[in-house]
């Protein structure tokens, strides 16, 4: 498993939190909320490798890994009011994708995710942690090859799967996450670990990994 993503967004979030110290941190109010989430997942078995013309990796090479990429999600946060438990249920619908373009072809991966997570507050009011289920509905990988194109060895795109589209079976995995909450505009910064496996094209791939996310929560 290879995990590679930049830390620049984390630095930006820390600066934002430090810029508004008068707001401090706060526990969440009871009720219902909607939230938008933007995150990056890294890890999983490699599906394709190319030169770093674009993408989410640093200099050198850019990979497409199963279950890795940039993710957008929209969800609802509900306080179920369970006796003896002071947690929230998070239900979200998300889309994750990544892509590489090289002279000899292109490769892309995308998946629609439905996540259900139960989070509990930690000893400090601004910290929470949780676990849940992660359903990947339509994981799909596509490799388009241009056999007549020329490229140097370091610039060639290589794929672990043959040219064409490989549709993996729907998969169910587990999620573990931890996040901190800033009262300022409902901003959250979190870390997430997923464990899931894809099967398709006669092969199986580890699609789990580690990532970070930012979310904005609006309580109703």
N, C-alpha and C positions, 0 to 999 in steps of 0.2 A: 504494500500500500504506500502510495506517495502522496503526501499532503503539501501543497504549495499554494499559498496565496499571500497577497500583500497585506501589510499591517497599517497602511495609510488610513483606511476608514476608522480603525480603532483609535488612532492618534487624534483624528478629527473629533470623534465622540468625546474623548477625554477633555479636549480643549473646550468643547461646548459645555460640558458639565462644570468645568472649572470657571467658565466665564459667567456663570449665574449662581454663585455660592449662596446668595440670599434666599434662593428658593429651597435649597437643601434637598433632602430626600423625604419620601412619604410613602406610607403603605397605600394600597389601592382602596378606593371607596367601594361599598357593596353595590350590587346591581349588575347591569349589562353594559358591554362595551363593544365597539368595533375597532379593529386595528389593521394597519398595513405594515407589511414586513418586507425588508430587503436584506438579502444575505448571500453569503458565498459558502459553498460546500466543497471540501477537498478530500481526496482519498479514493478508494475503490481500485479495481484492476484497470490497467491501461487498455484503452480501446484503439487509440491512435496517437502518433507522435509526429510533430513537424517542427520546423524552425519557428522562432518566436517573431513572426510578422505582426501578430495581434493575439489577443486572448488574455487569459487571467494569470499567466505565469510570468516569472521574471526572465532575464536575459538567458539565452542559451537555447532551450527547447520549450515547446508548448505542447502539453499533452491534453487529450480528452480521456478522462477516467469515468468509469461507470458510476453514475450517481453524483457526479461532481459538476459544478458550474455555478452560474449566477441564478439566484432564486428570487421570485416575487411571490407574495402571498397576501391574501385578504381573509380575515377571520373574525370570529366573534368570541368574546371572553365573557363567561357566565359565572356568577356566584351561585352555585346550586343550593346553598343554605343547609348543607348536611350537618347534622348535629355532631359535635365533637371534632369537626374538620373545618379549618378556616382557609380553604383553598378555592381555586378557580378552575373551571374547565375551559380549555382552548380548542376550538374547532376551526380549522383553516383549509382553504383551497389554494394551492400554489402551483407555480410553473417554474421548472428549472431547465436551463439549456446552456450549451457551450458549442463553439465552432472553431475550426481551423481551416484556413485557405492557403494553399501552396500552389506553385507552378504546375505540379503534376496531379493536382486534384484537391478535393475538399472533404472534410469530415464534420459531422455534426451529431449532437446527442440532445434529446429533450425528453421530459417526462412531466406528467401531471401528478401532483401529490395531494393527498387528503390526510391531514394529521389531526389526531385527537390526543391531547395532553392534559394531565391533571397536575397543577402546580400548587405547591405549599409555600407559605412564607418561612424564611429562616429566622434566626434569633434577632437579626437586625431587620428593621422594617423595609429597608430598600432592597433586600436580597430575597430571591425566591428560587425554588428548584422543583423539578418535576420529571415525570416519565409518562410515556404513552405509546400509541400505535401510529405507524406511518404506512399508508397505503399508496403504492405507486401503480397507477392505472394503465398507462400506455408507454412504458419505456421504449424508445426507438433510437436506433443508431443508423446513420447513413454515410456511406463512403462512395464518393464519385471520383473515379480515376480517369486521368487523361494520359493514356499510354504513350502518345506521340510527343508529349511535352518533355523538354529536357530540364534537368535540375542536377545540381551537385549533390553529393552524398549527404552533406549536412543540411541541405535545403529540401530534401525529398520528404514527402508525407508517406508514412508507413502505417498500415492498419492491421489489427489483429483479426479482423473479420473480412470476408471477401467483399468486392464491390457490390453496391446495391443497398437495399434497406433491410435491416435486421430488427424485427419487432420482438421484444422480449415479453414473456408472460407477465400478467399482473403479479405484483409481489407485495407481501406484508412483512414489515419489520418493526423494530422497536426504536424509540427515541428517548434520550436522556438530555436534559437541558438545565442550564442555570442562567439567571439573568439579574441585572441590577436595574433599578427603576429610579429615574429622576423625576421629581414633581414637575419640572419645567417642561411644559407641552407634552407630557405623557411619554417622554423619550425612554426607550429601553435599549440596553446593550446586553447581548447574551451569547453564550457558547452552547453548541449543540453537537451531540454524538448520535450517529445512526448506525444500526446494524441491520443489513438487508442483503439479499442475494437475488440476482437476476438469472433467469433461465430462458434460453432461446437460441435458435440456430444450431441446436445440437450441443451447446456449450453452456457453462454456468460461469458467472462473474460475481466477485465480491463488489457490492455497490455501496458499502458502508463507508463512513468517514467522519471527519470532524470539521466543523465550520463555525462561523460567527454570524450574527445578524443584528440588525437595528430594526426597531419597530416604533410606530407612533400609535398610541391608544387614546381613543376618545370615549369617555364614559357617558352613557345616556341617562 
